Amino acid sequence: MTKKWVYLFDEIDAALQYANDDWEKVRGLLGGKGANLGEMTRINIPVPPGFTITTEACIAYLDSSGTFPDRMWEQVQDGLADLEKRLYKKFGDPENPLLISCRSGGKFSMPGMMDTVLNIGLNDQTLARLIAMSRNPRFAYDSFRRLIQMFGNVVMGIDDALFEDIISNKRLQAGVKHDTELDADHWKAVCEKFKTVFSRQSRHPFPEDPMEQLKRSIEAVFKSWNGKRAIDYRNAANIPHNLGTAVTIQAMVFGNIGNDCATGVALTRNGTTGENVIEGDYLVNAQGEDVVAGIRQTQNLKDMSRDMPETYHEFERIAKNLEDHYREMQDVEFTIEKGKLWMLQTRDGKRTAQAAVRIAVEMTMEGMISKKKAVMRVTPEQVDFFLHPQFDPTSLKKAEQDGNKLASGLNVSPGAAVGQVAFDADIAQAWATKENKKVIMVRPETKPDDVHGMLASEGILTSRGGRTSHAALVARQFGKPAVVGVSDILIDMSNRSMTVNDLEIKEGDWISVDGTSGDIYLGKLSTIVPDIKDPWLIKLLSWADQFRHLGVWANADYPGDAKRALDYGAEGIGLCRSEHMFFETERLPHFRKMIMTDFPLERRESLEALLPFQREDFAGLFRVMDGKSVVIRLIDPPLHEFLPDHIQLLKNLSDLKLQIRDAATLKHLDDLLEEIRAKETLLKRVEILRESNPMLGLRGVRLGIVIPELTSMQVRAIFEAACMVIREGGYVKPKIMIPLTSHVNELKQQRQVLEDEAEKVMHEHDIRVDYSFGTMIELPRAALTADQIAEHASFVSFGTNDLTQTTFGISRDDAETGFLVQYMESGILPENPFETIDREGVGRLLQIAMEKGRSVRPDLECGICGEHGGDPQSIHLCHDLKLTYVSCSPFRVPIARLAAAHAAIRSGRAKPSI
């Protein structure tokens, strides 16, 4: 049986049968355009007749290096014959010519990326008949010049500028500003010049044979699937490259015959706000390309209700029918020929994030779609847009045009930030808090003791670091726009300046950072701030919560973060990093003293000084969370991170020793010598604590075992805070997490010490606290022995950042600005494992740990608290593995709520909607 390569518009049922009644497969076969034209024909929408050549034909053509598949051309000719019968015209007939268009149309909309040829069938003979039939020579010559120009550019690859220059010169000669002011004689002369350019550039005359025009146009559309712009677009939009494009052949209808003709494009709802009103543009006496080309000032579609009231009301009715039929906002194209309305295309309309949410919710409330469908209509990326300021598109465009784009880096935390450059944390904080300045903190890289400056800044920029560097982690945690790893920036801390392409930027100069795109601009760009309190988004997320199984918790270290997390819908705190509290200005000296001393008494005094601070921190968290779980990770990083940088200390000492020669007074000399002694003592301790690979060194549970009084102080602070809040009438649920366990004996030993301390505090206060002890699984050995660990842990939380590093044997900061980029570009790794959990490796470890752990403790609570907790793909994996919860930055909680609902719905395990 001969394969069917061509489907008439009214053969949509045959296409459905071929695709086993799967509409998505029909779209894949006929392209979105062809499928929708067929469907509009079936529901009696006025569509110019035509047929579609399948995507399978395109793929066969490309695979054969340029040969039409067997019988395809014959089927095209049969389709043409059907068109001729329907319209009582004949293709190429000099007496009653049929003119057609040839358009591309893939499964997914790729506007402007592939090619189109209009007015096929015109030649010198049919042109003469078109003039006689229309009694409008201007229209006929205008149509012919469009064919020559399109065929020349699309089929023959002639530079379009050569044609446009001729039109520009003709306008200049005629003394007019717009193409519409050129008359028939002008367009006739343009046609002759176009033919000359065509012959000169292609070395062949313009083809007079309509069949040759059609055949070569079809080939050009097929080839445009592999054009550079189409490939680039598909890469950006994550559209597969193996789909091919369909080709739609359709009878021409003309909106440029006279003033009772028009053409336009419209959305059935407002694409910016989502409001349920039609919006669009149209032009009288024009062809469709004129509306989008900007050669004429378009009219608002509302004006059509005044100028062509009957036609407009018919259009409104059709638009409503299409939206009801597809149950989706539609983007339509139409032409009015001599008062007759024709619909040329419909497709799902593009929209902003705000519009997407509102349309989904309103269509549900109108009874058009279900809550489940509404939740699936909105993407996690669209929700992300609500959470971060964005640059105004007009301001961005002007900055690009003015050459103010400086450089690009890794877009690690989305949003727009504008501020004055500050090169260290203290200045950033001082400017922001004391002088009320907007600040962008710029550093080679950030460290934990830079947090205060980062919190005070509008945005963060570093010349080094990867997607999970300290700057990236903190920026995402606190919703700060950030760009890291900008290697084009050279920072000169001594001169308080940075250089980009020979342009020097001083401290205090204004820059703008786009954390969404990774671009940096000179000067102040205007921003727009999306609103997370959008009522439509709140409603949609409440529906998402009804479907998901995964809990969504937040990473929060301070009461303010916890409050924000609750506002965004968090159900608990899955990670409180207790060490962050030690970096506060009044606490760091006590902590450093504890690190520096060799005397137990001094260490105890330092910890006693820190205890009230920690206690109040935890009490503040408990009060905000009001009975919800709070997972507190005991101190995790190595101690050297709380001390000055080793290299910086060496430089400071060298500088101080050089200053001795210039000491003006004895007192000045004594002061210098005292400072040198202090720095040398500090350096000695830094060198003692210095490790070749601190990530795998004395940290986490190991630190608690070596210095048990440190973690005991933290546990005492937790339980004293809990007793305090309970006495106030509150309810608390602390979960103490011991980090970096690799062997069950570490967990047993440390838990025993800490639980003894907890019992002691509860006995002192005569209060029982609803608590639990657990551990953080971030090493492969812990995952593989999770059954042993589960005997001594009520819960486990997977630290997937470190688990990824230790599974791959990759340092995330070094790799993301080094070889990992090459790995991604070459396809060695399909995804960045620090952005999305590696399902086959790290994911398998999670699965083993879950199975082993729950074999011992069936009710074992399991979560993840790394950066992956806010990544939609990773959330899908967590749903599949049946984790209890994911924990992420407060700013990603809404994204995680939606992604968890998507995972549940797609798996077929969604909870029944209320």
VEXRO-362012 format. One line per 5 residues: their letters; for each residue x, y, z of C-alpha. Coordinates in steps of 0.02 Angstrom, whole numbers, plus 50000, padded with zeros to 5 digits. Example, Ala and Ser with C-alpha at 12.3 -4.5 7.8 and 13.67 -1.06 7.14 Angstrom:
! VEXRO-362012
as	50615/49775/50390  50684/49947/50357
! end
This chain:
! VEXRO-362012
mtkkw	50000/50000/50000  50067/50172/49950  50113/50279/50099  50007/50435/50122  50117/50589/50118
vylfd	49980/50719/50088  49820/50755/50185  49684/50873/50127  49619/50989/50263  49456/50892/50268
eidaa	49549/50727/50291  49589/50763/50473  49490/50610/50527  49603/50501/50418  49754/50579/50501
lqyan	49679/50544/50672  49648/50364/50623  49829/50348/50564  49885/50419/50732  49770/50304/50833
ddwek	49662/50452/50888  49811/50535/50973  49801/50722/50938  49982/50749/50987  50035/50623/50855
vrgll	49927/50714/50727  50018/50875/50772  50181/50782/50750  50124/50718/50580  50044/50874/50507
ggkga	50130/51007/50611  50033/51124/50724  49979/51232/50578  49919/51089/50467  49831/50998/50610
nlgem	49739/51154/50665  49689/51203/50487  49616/51028/50468  49526/51040/50634  49456/51214/50593
trini	49392/51145/50428  49308/51001/50521  49214/51120/50639  49158/51232/50495  49273/51381/50525
pvppg	49298/51476/50360  49471/51417/50304  49541/51434/50127  49553/51255/50063  49719/51166/50052
ftitt	49822/51015/50102  49972/50972/50208  50129/50874/50164  50181/50775/50318  50333/50793/50428
eacia	50374/50613/50379  50398/50672/50200  50516/50808/50261  50620/50684/50361  50626/50564/50213
yldss	50679/50707/50098  50818/50764/50216  50877/50585/50247  50891/50554/50060  50993/50713/50035
gtfpd	50861/50800/49931  50746/50676/49846  50557/50678/49869  50495/50513/49941  50409/50392/49822
rmweq	50238/50453/49759  50244/50614/49861  50247/50730/49711  50104/50636/49630  50003/50657/49790
vqdgl	50042/50843/49790  49976/50853/49612  49818/50760/49666  49797/50886/49807  49812/51028/49682
adlek	49680/50947/49572  49562/50940/49722  49592/51125/49755  49554/51165/49574  49388/51074/49582
rlykk	49337/51160/49743  49379/51335/49682  49338/51317/49496  49513/51380/49456  49666/51299/49382
fgdpe	49846/51313/49440  49946/51399/49303  49794/51429/49193  49812/51599/49104  49621/51617/49098
nplli	49570/51574/49277  49728/51554/49381  49738/51474/49554  49870/51554/49667  49934/51464/49820
scrsg	50047/51487/49971  50179/51367/50035  50210/51377/50223  50311/51282/50352  50236/51212/50511
gkfsm	50321/51101/50640  50240/51014/50787  50294/51157/50900  50275/51338/50854  50438/51416/50793
pgmmd	50380/51588/50736  50487/51661/50598  50617/51524/50607  50571/51432/50446  50516/51486/50274
tvlni	50359/51537/50178  50326/51580/49996  50164/51670/49946  50076/51700/49780  50146/51545/49696
glndq	50075/51526/49521  50102/51704/49462  50198/51731/49300  50183/51853/49157  50026/51768/49087
tlarl	49933/51740/49251  49983/51915/49306  49891/51989/49157  49735/51888/49200  49746/51940/49383
iamsr	49748/52122/49329  49595/52095/49220  49499/51995/49351  49536/52111/49498  49530/52272/49396
nprfa	49669/52324/49513  49840/52326/49429  49924/52396/49585  49868/52244/49686  49925/52124/49549
ydsfr	50100/52198/49529  50119/52211/49719  50076/52025/49733  50198/51978/49594  50343/52074/49670
rliqm	50312/51984/49836  50326/51815/49748  50488/51862/49659  50562/51930/49821  50511/51782/49928
fgnvv	50560/51652/49799  50726/51739/49771  50767/51749/49955  50693/51585/50020  50725/51469/49873
mgidd	50878/51545/49790  50961/51621/49942  50973/51796/49868  51008/51930/49998  50841/52012/50040
alfed	50929/52180/50057  50953/52186/49868  50764/52185/49844  50731/52306/49987  50855/52430/49915
iisnk	50756/52435/49753  50594/52472/49848  50682/52607/49950  50749/52690/49794  50577/52684/49713
rlqag	50500/52769/49866  50635/52902/49855  50602/52929/49669  50414/52939/49698  50435/53057/49845
vkhdt	50334/52948/49964  50370/52875/50136  50274/52712/50135  50257/52564/50017  50069/52585/50018
eldad	50089/52752/49929  50173/52672/49777  50053/52651/49631  50036/52516/49496  50170/52591/49382
hwkav	50292/52599/49525  50264/52416/49570  50274/52365/49387  50446/52446/49375  50497/52362/49538
cekfk	50447/52192/49468  50559/52217/49317  50707/52265/49425  50673/52118/49541  50681/52001/49391
tvfsr	50848/52076/49340  50920/52053/49515  50852/51876/49519  50934/51830/49353  51099/51912/49397
qsrhp	51112/51833/49569  51047/51659/49526  51110/51654/49345  50937/51594/49295  50781/51689/49244
fpedp	50636/51693/49365  50540/51530/49333  50380/51555/49235  50323/51374/49263  50206/51371/49416
meqlk	50245/51187/49447  50430/51226/49459  50391/51369/49578  50291/51252/49690  50415/51108/49686
rsiea	50563/51215/49729  50466/51307/49865  50422/51142/49948  50605/51091/49943  50656/51259/50018
vfksw	50534/51239/50163  50596/51062/50196  50776/51125/50197  50734/51270/50313  50708/51141/50453
ngkra	50898/51127/50460  50931/51313/50439  51043/51392/50571  50909/51503/50647  50789/51354/50661
idyrn	50923/51248/50745  50970/51389/50864  50787/51416/50908  50760/51231/50942  50914/51225/51052
aanip	50850/51372/51153  50673/51304/51164  50724/51122/51195  50632/51063/51040  50699/50898/50969
hnlgt	50791/50908/50803  50717/50749/50729  50536/50806/50709  50543/50887/50537  50422/51016/50470
avtiq	50260/50991/50379  50222/51098/50225  50050/51176/50206  49989/51217/50030  49839/51333/50035
amvfg	49736/51435/49914  49782/51619/49923  49658/51745/49989  49705/51927/49974  49687/52068/50098
nignd	49768/52194/49983  49641/52210/49840  49556/52366/49909  49481/52452/50060  49353/52314/50089
catgv	49501/52198/50121  49611/52180/50275  49728/52065/50367  49771/52045/50550  49830/51944/50698
altrn	49745/51928/50866  49747/51841/51035  49583/51782/51107  49640/51849/51277  49763/51981/51331
gttge	49936/51901/51316  50013/52018/51444  49887/52018/51586  49778/51868/51542  49620/51974/51547
nvieg	49477/51894/51451  49471/52020/51309  49523/52001/51127  49678/52100/51080  49761/52119/50912
dylvn	49812/52224/50763  49752/52235/50584  49782/52331/50423  49662/52378/50286  49719/52339/50108
aqged	49872/52236/50158  49944/52061/50160  49983/51969/50321  50170/52000/50320  50138/52189/50323
vvagi	50062/52176/50498  50217/52098/50575  50347/52184/50465  50315/52356/50539  50310/52444/50371
rqtqn	50143/52522/50415  50066/52583/50575  49939/52449/50624  49766/52483/50692  49697/52416/50854
lkdms	49579/52272/50821  49444/52364/50919  49436/52491/50776  49373/52353/50663  49211/52349/50761
rdmpe	49182/52526/50699  49250/52511/50521  49188/52334/50481  49057/52296/50616  48978/52141/50537
tyhef	49146/52062/50499  49211/52103/50672  49062/52021/50758  49089/51867/50651  49272/51867/50701
eriak	49225/51881/50886  49109/51732/50869  49242/51627/50781  49375/51676/50910  49259/51620/51051
nledh	49220/51457/50959  49405/51420/50935  49446/51454/51118  49300/51345/51174  49352/51207/51055
yremq	49536/51204/51101  49502/51254/51283  49653/51368/51270  49693/51548/51228  49722/51558/51040
dveft	49836/51660/50927  49747/51680/50761  49785/51753/50589  49648/51811/50472  49619/51894/50305
iekgk	49466/51986/50243  49448/51976/50053  49310/52084/49979  49215/52080/50144  49234/51891/50168
lwmlq	49323/51835/50328  49449/51692/50311  49545/51613/50457  49722/51569/50405  49793/51496/50564
trdgk	49762/51462/50748  49883/51404/50880  49903/51415/51068  49950/51594/51107  50114/51649/51186
rtaqa	50092/51741/51351  50183/51814/51499  50197/51717/51662  50063/51825/51742  49946/51797/51596
avria	49979/51609/51596  49928/51594/51777  49773/51704/51762  49713/51619/51604  49733/51446/51680
vemtm	49638/51494/51837  49499/51589/51747  49472/51451/51620  49450/51331/51766  49326/51446/51850
egmis	49234/51463/51684  49219/51273/51676  49329/51256/51521  49469/51154/51601  49496/51055/51762
kkkav	49604/51108/51908  49727/50972/51859  49739/51042/51682  49761/51219/51750  49905/51164/51861
mrvtp	49990/51077/51714  49968/51231/51603  50088/51335/51708  50273/51292/51713  50389/51306/51864
eqvdf	50493/51430/51762  50341/51544/51746  50314/51539/51934  50497/51585/51955  50463/51745/51859
flhpq	50347/51806/51997  50484/51796/52126  50618/51908/52054  50627/52084/51982  50660/52090/51796
fdpts	50737/52222/51686  50615/52321/51582  50633/52256/51402  50643/52433/51332  50786/52475/51450
lkkae	50877/52315/51404  50861/52349/51219  50928/52526/51239  51076/52465/51342  51119/52340/51205
qdgnk	51104/52473/51070  51214/52594/51169  51350/52463/51189  51332/52456/51379  51333/52268/51395
lasgl	51495/52229/51487  51511/52040/51500  51420/51877/51537  51439/51741/51667  51340/51603/51750
nvspg	51159/51652/51786  51149/51571/51957  51009/51671/52040  50876/51754/51934  50814/51931/51942
aavgq	50873/52107/51906  50985/52210/52020  51048/52388/52001  51175/52467/52117  51343/52547/52152
vafda	51495/52434/52149  51564/52388/52321  51717/52277/52330  51700/52208/52506  51564/52156/52627
diaqa	51594/52291/52757  51578/52433/52631  51426/52351/52553  51341/52340/52722  51392/52515/52774
watke	51332/52594/52613  51169/52500/52616  51124/52519/52799  51202/52686/52848  51195/52782/52684
nkkvi	51042/52697/52609  51133/52661/52447  51090/52525/52321  51241/52411/52312  51308/52273/52200
mvrpe	51442/52178/52293  51583/52129/52175  51712/52003/52232  51832/51879/52151  51731/51752/52253
tkpdd	51634/51759/52415  51665/51674/52582  51551/51639/52730  51604/51796/52821  51546/51899/52673
vhgml	51365/51855/52712  51324/52020/52794  51378/52115/52641  51284/51997/52527  51125/52018/52627
asegi	51140/52206/52618  51170/52208/52430  51046/52216/52288  51146/52089/52190  51309/51993/52184
ltsrg	51444/51979/52051  51600/51870/52059  51739/51838/51936  51761/51659/51996  51649/51520/52058
grtsh	51518/51401/51989  51332/51372/52002  51345/51302/52176  51484/51415/52238  51457/51505/52401
aalva	51398/51660/52311  51273/51559/52211  51207/51464/52361  51182/51617/52469  51111/51719/52327
rqfgk	50978/51589/52290  50944/51565/52475  50903/51748/52497  50834/51786/52326  50980/51898/52276
pavvg	51011/51913/52089  51185/51848/52054  51306/51817/51912  51464/51718/51950  51616/51656/51857
vsdil	51632/51811/51746  51809/51779/51688  51814/51936/51581  51816/52043/51738  51986/52085/51815
idmsn	51966/52148/51994  52103/52258/52068  52066/52264/52254  52212/52380/52291  52146/52513/52171
rsmtv	51964/52474/52213  51921/52449/52030  51882/52319/51900  51922/52314/51716  51814/52243/51577
ndlei	51882/52253/51399  51995/52402/51444  51849/52493/51527  51888/52536/51707  51745/52537/51833
kegdw	51781/52616/52001  51703/52577/52168  51542/52677/52178  51505/52668/51991  51333/52603/51942
isvdg	51308/52435/51859  51158/52323/51823  51161/52134/51847  51039/52018/51759  51038/51857/51858
tsgdi	50912/51783/51738  51022/51794/51583  51194/51808/51662  51229/51977/51581  51306/52132/51661
ylgkl	51276/52310/51603  51356/52479/51636  51241/52606/51718  51066/52599/51789  50934/52498/51695
stivp	50749/52513/51737  50666/52366/51822  50492/52297/51843  50444/52199/51998  50325/52051/51982
dikdp	50206/52023/52127  50209/51857/52222  50044/51906/52303  49957/51889/52137  49785/51816/52181
wlikl	49782/51705/52028  49950/51628/52075  49895/51600/52254  49740/51510/52191  49839/51402/52067
lswad	49967/51350/52197  49829/51304/52319  49763/51185/52185  49939/51116/52157  49949/51076/52343
qfrhl	49794/50967/52326  49880/50850/52203  50057/50829/52270  50123/50696/52388  50293/50774/52420
gvwan	50306/50895/52563  50388/51061/52523  50498/51130/52662  50623/51272/52661  50806/51305/52699
adypg	50803/51448/52825  50930/51507/52953  50843/51660/53026  50666/51703/53082  50645/51822/52936
dakra	50685/51683/52812  50565/51567/52903  50425/51696/52893  50455/51719/52707  50455/51531/52682
ldyga	50287/51516/52770  50217/51658/52665  50271/51562/52510  50188/51401/52570  50326/51303/52658
egigl	50268/51164/52776  50424/51159/52883  50609/51200/52889  50711/51061/52811  50880/51141/52841
crseh	50937/51271/52967  51124/51293/52949  51172/51333/53128  51349/51388/53085  51284/51540/52989
mffet	51236/51614/53155  51418/51617/53211  51465/51740/53075  51366/51883/53151  51477/52029/53203
erlph	51457/52010/53392  51476/51820/53387  51625/51791/53273  51755/51852/53400  51692/51726/53529
frkmi	51694/51586/53403  51870/51631/53345  51927/51634/53525  51857/51458/53546  51955/51402/53393
mtdfp	52117/51489/53444  52131/51429/53624  52218/51273/53684  52142/51287/53858  51979/51198/53899
lerre	51925/51336/54017  51941/51471/53885  51851/51362/53759  51708/51336/53882  51698/51523/53916
sleal	51686/51559/53730  51548/51431/53706  51453/51497/53856  51462/51671/53778  51389/51600/53616
lpfqr	51251/51500/53700  51128/51646/53728  51146/51700/53547  51109/51527/53480  50967/51502/53603
edfag	50880/51662/53547  50906/51619/53363  50822/51451/53384  50683/51523/53491  50646/51649/53353
lfrvm	50633/51508/53225  50520/51404/53338  50404/51551/53368  50385/51586/53182  50360/51404/53134
dgksv	50229/51378/53270  50237/51190/53287  50300/51147/53114  50456/51040/53100  50624/51130/53109
virli	50774/51027/53054  50932/51102/53129  51097/51044/53058  51236/51053/53186  51396/51141/53136
dpplh	51460/51073/52971  51603/51174/52892  51786/51154/52943  51849/51279/53072  51970/51367/52956
eflpd	51821/51447/52867  51791/51553/53022  51969/51623/53017  52049/51746/52895  52111/51680/52729
hiqll	52287/51604/52737  52356/51698/52587  52280/51862/52644  52360/51840/52816  52531/51813/52736
knlsd	52508/51972/52634  52454/52071/52787  52606/52012/52884  52722/52060/52742  52643/52233/52734
lklqi	52658/52257/52922  52841/52206/52924  52878/52329/52784  52795/52467/52886  52918/52439/53030
rdaat	53053/52531/52931  52944/52686/52920  52881/52689/53100  52884/52872/53149  52876/52848/53338
lkhld	52916/52716/53467  52731/52696/53504  52695/52668/53321  52832/52535/53319  52760/52449/53474
dllee	52587/52448/53396  52654/52371/53238  52751/52237/53333  52597/52194/53437  52490/52179/53280
irake	52623/52070/53198  52626/51953/53350  52436/51938/53345  52437/51903/53159  52575/51773/53178
tllkr	52476/51684/53314  52324/51685/53202  52427/51623/53055  52496/51480/53158  52320/51422/53202
veilr	52263/51441/53022  52408/51333/52965  52369/51201/53097  52188/51192/53037  52232/51204/52854
esnpm	52191/51046/52755  52233/50988/52580  52052/50945/52548  51945/51026/52684  51785/50966/52603
lglrg	51837/50790/52654  51923/50841/52815  51882/50887/52995  51701/50942/52979  51525/50884/53016
vrlgi	51507/50741/53138  51696/50726/53146  51707/50901/53218  51574/50857/53347  51670/50703/53400
vipel	51837/50796/53414  51758/50947/53502  51602/50876/53586  51574/51030/53692  51540/51131/53533
tsmqv	51394/51025/53473  51335/50999/53653  51321/51188/53670  51217/51192/53511  51100/51057/53574
raife	51082/51144/53741  51037/51304/53649  50907/51212/53545  50823/51130/53695  50831/51284/53807
aacmv	50749/51382/53665  50617/51246/53644  50578/51246/53831  50567/51436/53828  50441/51438/53684
iregg	50339/51296/53759  50329/51392/53922  50264/51541/53821  50122/51431/53760  50197/51382/53594
yvkpk	50227/51211/53518  50396/51162/53446  50458/51016/53345  50648/51020/53332  50740/50890/53230
imipl	50927/50886/53262  51029/50833/53111  51205/50767/53128  51300/50804/52965  51423/50705/52860
tshvn	51399/50534/52938  51499/50400/52847  51495/50260/52976  51355/50212/53094  51475/50216/53242
elkqq	51500/50403/53217  51313/50428/53228  51294/50315/53381  51433/50402/53476  51381/50579/53436
rqvle	51195/50548/53462  51226/50473/53633  51324/50626/53690  51197/50748/53620  51043/50655/53680
deaek	51116/50652/53856  51132/50842/53845  50954/50858/53782  50886/50751/53924  50985/50855/54048
vmheh	50907/51017/53985  50730/50947/53985  50757/50883/54162  50820/51055/54217  50665/51140/54146
dirvd	50545/50997/54189  50477/51006/54010  50467/50869/53878  50505/50922/53699  50441/50829/53545
ysfgt	50611/50803/53465  50702/50681/53353  50881/50648/53302  50932/50609/53124  51077/50626/53006
mielp	51127/50698/52839  51173/50571/52706  51298/50656/52592  51428/50520/52570  51409/50362/52464
raalt	51455/50248/52609  51315/50318/52714  51192/50286/52573  51252/50107/52552  51238/50071/52739
adqia	51075/50165/52769  50998/50012/52850  51128/50023/52989  51106/50211/53002  50917/50198/53012
ehasf	50932/50100/53174  50998/50258/53256  50911/50396/53155  50728/50444/53156  50750/50537/52993
vsfgt	50879/50562/52856  50907/50709/52742  51007/50690/52584  51138/50826/52559  51139/50807/52370
ndltq	51270/50943/52339  51407/50847/52431  51335/50678/52380  51356/50731/52198  51534/50790/52229
ttfgi	51584/50630/52319  51495/50517/52194  51572/50599/52040  51736/50645/52124  51713/50822/52059
srdda	51741/50987/52150  51587/51086/52100  51667/51259/52106  51819/51208/52004  51723/51101/51881
etgfl	51585/51224/51839  51708/51354/51779  51823/51224/51702  51804/51057/51617  51620/51032/51661
vqyme	51575/51166/51532  51663/51064/51398  51578/50906/51460  51408/50988/51440  51444/51062/51269
sgilp	51513/50898/51200  51372/50794/51272  51481/50689/51386  51360/50736/51525  51180/50769/51471
enpfe	51149/50889/51616  51246/50981/51749  51239/50860/51898  51248/51007/52018  51089/51079/51946
tidre	50989/50919/51918  51014/50757/52015  51106/50626/51914  50967/50495/51908  51075/50345/51864
gvgrl	51215/50378/51989  51167/50492/52133  50984/50449/52107  51023/50263/52122  51114/50296/52286
lqiam	50960/50387/52350  50853/50239/52299  50968/50113/52386  50971/50219/52543  50782/50236/52544
ekgrs	50754/50049/52521  50883/49999/52650  50830/50130/52777  50645/50092/52765  50677/49905/52773
vrpdl	50733/49937/52952  50620/50084/52994  50465/50084/52880  50413/50258/52939  50586/50333/52906
ecgic	50563/50514/52856  50672/50555/52706  50704/50723/52625  50832/50817/52523  50902/50986/52572
gehgg	51032/51024/52441  51013/51147/52298  50922/51011/52201  50772/51033/52315  50712/51177/52207
dpqsi	50750/51099/52038  50593/51034/51949  50678/50884/51868  50755/50832/52033  50587/50853/52119
hlchd	50513/50730/51993  50646/50604/52045  50608/50634/52229  50425/50600/52194  50467/50439/52101
lklty	50575/50382/52248  50434/50425/52370  50536/50542/52478  50442/50630/52617  50489/50807/52570
vscsp	50607/50921/52475  50683/51074/52557  50740/51225/52459  50768/51413/52469  50612/51509/52525
frvpi	50611/51594/52356  50595/51425/52269  50457/51356/52379  50317/51406/52256  50415/51327/52114
arlaa	50438/51167/52213  50252/51162/52257  50205/51168/52074  50341/51048/52018  50288/50921/52150
ahaai	50109/50932/52086  50169/50908/51907  50267/50755/51961  50116/50680/52047  49999/50713/51900
rsgra	50120/50647/51768  50153/50489/51867  49967/50453/51881  49981/50458/52071  49904/50629/52103
kpsi	49796/50647/52256  49612/50669/52213  49568/50854/52199  49455/50926/52332
! end
